[in-house]
Amino acid sequence: MEPSPPMIRQLAPLTCLLAASTTAAAQTPARPCISPSENEALVAYVMPELVGALEQRCAGALPAQPFLGTRSGALKTRLGPQAERAWPRARKVAQRLAGSRLPVDGPFEGVAKAALAPAAATIIARGFDGERCRIADRLLAELAPLPPENLARVMALFLEVGSAERDEVPFRVCPAN
């Protein structure tokens, strides 16, 4: 089943990675641009935490034997190494989006690394109602067999479409220069 444009718009929050920078972005008149590869790094970095946040948020809205909470643990484990590899690039993008107010270098890097993805994932998951939870559950069940790199690219594409159409996404994905 091919996702329809309305479904893509509904799923954009699923991959809205740096929701933690929403406050900084709201203080800036124009939404900054990130490249498709930067978008992929952000998605890859946040995905394991986002799956966990969706498990908690969506637990009461899903049918018996959902993917989230029953089979998603293996996906989080598989996504972990990719999130680790994506951190250096995601860190640079997060710092650029938030400006100097985000201390992610030096002695604060470990704190930022441990806090940024869970904070972003929690904020993103708050935007999910029962219908979005059911869609996310089905989508993740279908995409889980993909290699982590491909899964991140697919989710980054959803965000790319969503960032163009939804003002609550704190950045836009613009063509690479």
C-alpha positions as CSV (number, residue, x, y, z in Angstrom):
1,M,0.0,0.0,0.0
2,E,1.4,3.4,-1.0
3,P,1.0,6.1,1.5
4,S,-1.4,8.8,0.4
5,P,-0.4,12.5,0.7
6,P,-2.8,13.0,3.7
7,M,-1.2,10.0,5.4
8,I,2.2,11.5,4.8
9,R,1.1,14.7,6.3
10,Q,-0.3,12.9,9.3
11,L,3.0,11.0,9.7
12,A,5.2,14.0,9.5
13,P,5.2,14.4,13.3
14,L,6.4,10.8,13.6
15,T,9.7,11.9,12.1
16,C,9.8,15.5,13.3
17,L,13.2,15.0,14.8
18,L,14.4,18.0,16.7
19,A,11.2,18.9,18.3
20,A,13.3,20.0,21.3
21,S,14.4,22.9,19.2
22,T,10.8,24.1,18.7
23,T,11.3,26.8,21.3
24,A,14.4,28.2,19.6
25,A,12.7,27.9,16.2
26,A,9.6,29.7,17.5
27,Q,11.8,32.6,18.5
28,T,13.2,32.9,14.9
29,P,11.0,34.5,12.3
30,A,11.9,32.1,9.4
31,R,12.2,28.4,9.8
32,P,15.8,27.4,9.0
33,C,16.7,25.0,6.2
34,I,18.5,21.7,6.7
35,S,19.8,19.5,3.9
36,P,18.3,16.0,3.1
37,S,21.4,14.3,4.6
38,E,21.1,16.4,7.8
39,N,17.5,15.5,8.0
40,E,18.4,11.8,7.7
41,A,21.0,12.2,10.5
42,L,18.4,13.7,12.8
43,V,15.9,11.0,12.0
44,A,18.4,8.2,12.5
45,Y,19.5,9.8,15.9
46,V,16.0,10.1,17.3
47,M,14.3,7.0,15.9
48,P,15.1,4.5,18.7
49,E,13.8,7.0,21.3
50,L,10.8,7.9,19.2
51,V,9.8,4.2,19.0
52,G,10.0,4.0,22.8
53,A,8.0,7.2,23.3
54,L,5.3,6.0,20.9
55,E,5.1,2.7,22.8
56,Q,4.2,4.6,25.9
57,R,2.0,7.2,24.3
58,C,0.0,4.8,22.1
59,A,-0.3,1.8,24.5
60,G,-4.0,2.5,25.2
61,A,-5.0,3.3,21.6
62,L,-3.7,0.2,19.9
63,P,-5.5,-3.1,19.2
64,A,-4.4,-6.4,20.8
65,Q,-0.9,-7.5,19.7
66,P,0.3,-4.3,18.2
67,F,3.8,-3.9,16.8
68,L,4.5,-1.1,19.3
69,G,5.2,-2.7,22.6
70,T,5.2,-6.3,21.5
71,R,7.7,-6.4,18.6
72,S,9.3,-3.0,18.6
73,G,12.0,-3.8,21.1
74,A,14.0,-5.6,18.4
75,L,13.6,-2.6,16.1
76,K,14.9,-0.2,18.8
77,T,17.9,-2.5,19.3
78,R,18.6,-2.6,15.6
79,L,18.3,1.2,15.3
80,G,20.7,1.9,18.2
81,P,24.0,1.6,16.4
82,Q,22.8,3.8,13.6
83,A,21.6,6.4,16.1
84,E,25.1,6.3,17.6
85,R,26.7,6.8,14.2
86,A,24.3,9.7,13.4
87,W,25.0,11.6,16.6
88,P,28.0,13.7,15.4
89,R,26.1,15.0,12.4
90,A,22.8,15.3,14.3
91,R,24.6,17.2,17.1
92,K,25.9,19.8,14.6
93,V,22.5,20.3,13.0
94,A,20.9,20.6,16.5
95,Q,23.4,23.2,17.5
96,R,22.9,25.2,14.3
97,L,19.1,25.0,14.6
98,A,19.1,26.1,18.3
99,G,22.0,28.5,18.1
100,S,24.6,28.9,20.8
101,R,21.9,28.3,23.4
102,L,22.3,24.5,23.0
103,P,25.5,23.3,24.8
104,V,26.3,20.1,22.9
105,D,30.1,20.4,22.8
106,G,32.8,19.8,25.3
107,P,31.8,18.6,28.8
108,F,28.1,18.9,28.0
109,E,28.2,16.6,25.0
110,G,27.3,13.5,27.0
111,V,24.4,15.2,28.7
112,A,23.2,16.6,25.4
113,K,23.5,13.3,23.6
114,A,21.6,11.5,26.4
115,A,18.9,14.2,26.7
116,L,18.2,15.5,23.2
117,A,16.7,12.4,21.5
118,P,14.4,11.5,24.5
119,A,13.2,15.1,24.8
120,A,12.5,15.3,21.1
121,A,10.8,11.9,21.0
122,T,8.6,12.8,23.9
123,I,7.5,16.1,22.3
124,I,6.8,14.4,19.0
125,A,4.8,11.6,20.6
126,R,2.6,14.1,22.4
127,G,1.2,15.0,19.0
128,F,-0.2,11.5,18.4
129,D,-3.8,10.7,19.0
130,G,-5.4,7.3,18.7
131,E,-5.6,7.4,14.9
132,R,-2.0,8.5,14.4
133,C,-0.9,5.9,16.9
134,R,-2.7,3.1,14.9
135,I,-1.1,4.4,11.6
136,A,2.3,4.7,13.2
137,D,2.0,1.1,14.6
138,R,1.1,-0.2,11.1
139,L,3.7,1.8,9.4
140,L,6.5,0.7,11.7
141,A,5.4,-2.9,11.5
142,E,5.8,-2.7,7.7
143,L,9.0,-0.8,7.7
144,A,10.8,-2.7,10.5
145,P,12.2,-5.4,8.2
146,L,14.2,-2.7,6.3
147,P,17.8,-2.1,7.1
148,P,18.1,0.7,9.6
149,E,19.6,3.1,7.0
150,N,16.7,2.5,4.6
151,L,14.1,2.9,7.4
152,A,15.7,6.3,8.4
153,R,15.7,7.4,4.8
154,V,12.0,6.6,4.4
155,M,11.1,8.3,7.6
156,A,13.2,11.3,6.6
157,L,11.3,11.5,3.3
158,F,8.1,11.7,5.3
159,L,9.5,14.5,7.3
160,E,10.8,16.3,4.2
161,V,7.2,16.4,2.8
162,G,5.8,17.3,6.2
163,S,8.3,20.1,6.9
164,A,7.2,21.8,3.7
165,E,3.5,21.6,4.6
166,R,3.4,22.0,8.4
167,D,4.5,25.1,10.2
168,E,4.9,23.3,13.6
169,V,8.0,21.4,12.2
170,P,10.8,23.7,13.4
171,F,12.8,23.5,10.2
172,R,12.4,23.0,6.5
173,V,14.2,20.4,4.4
174,C,15.7,22.2,1.5
175,P,17.6,20.8,-1.5
176,A,21.3,20.3,-0.9
177,N,23.5,23.1,-2.4
